Amino acid sequence: MKQKRRRFSTQFKLKVILESLSERQSVSELAQKHKL
């Protein structure tokens, strides 16, 4: 059985990008935080 593809809003993507650019957390930490 196939899972539905997750879709992320532009606002969500922007939030994650800005957090990654601040470099306070690693990419893996951000992924865990946002369940990516």
trRosetta pair geometry for C-beta under 8 A, 3 or more apart (Angstrom, degrees):
i j d omega theta_ij theta_ji phi_ij phi_ji
8 12 4.7 -117 -176 85 95 130
8 13 5.5 113 123 -56 119 89
9 12 4.6 99 57 4 81 101
9 13 7.1 -146 95 -4 44 86
10 13 5.7 -54 -149 37 34 112
10 14 6.2 35 153 -21 66 106
11 14 5.7 -54 -148 36 30 112
11 15 6.4 35 153 -23 64 105
12 15 5.7 -53 -151 32 31 114
12 16 6.5 26 154 -15 65 106
12 34 7.8 133 -177 -159 103 130
13 16 5.9 -58 -150 38 31 108
13 17 6.2 31 153 -19 66 109
14 17 5.7 -55 -144 37 30 112
14 18 6.2 29 158 -18 65 107
15 18 6.1 -57 -148 37 26 108
15 19 6.5 25 154 -17 62 108
16 19 5.7 -56 -150 37 31 112
16 20 6.3 29 153 -20 66 107
16 30 6.3 114 -156 170 89 124
16 34 5.9 -20 -99 -44 116 170
16 36 7.7 77 -132 -49 151 145
17 20 5.8 -57 -148 36 31 109
17 21 6.4 29 155 -19 65 106
18 21 5.8 -54 -146 35 32 111
18 22 6.7 38 153 -26 63 102
19 22 5.8 -51 -155 26 33 113
19 24 7.5 -76 -171 43 73 101
19 25 6.8 -9 160 41 103 113
19 30 5.8 148 111 -121 122 123
20 23 7.4 36 168 -71 42 50
20 25 7.9 -74 -104 73 51 84
20 27 6.4 37 -130 -99 114 75
20 30 5.8 -35 -80 -47 87 171
25 29 4.0 -119 179 91 108 130
25 30 5.3 134 104 -54 121 81
25 33 7.2 23 148 -15 166 141
26 29 4.7 98 54 5 76 103
26 30 7.1 -140 96 -4 41 86
27 30 5.7 -55 -150 37 33 111
27 31 6.3 36 151 -23 66 105
28 31 5.5 -50 -146 34 33 114
28 32 6.5 33 155 -17 64 103
29 32 5.9 -54 -151 36 32 109
29 33 6.3 34 151 -22 65 108
30 33 5.5 -55 -146 35 32 115
30 34 6.2 2 164 6 68 111
30 36 7.6 3 121 23 77 130
31 34 6.5 -71 -141 52 24 90
31 35 7.9 40 165 -140 55 1
31 36 4.3 -96 -145 63 75 103
32 35 7.4 23 -170 -76 29 41
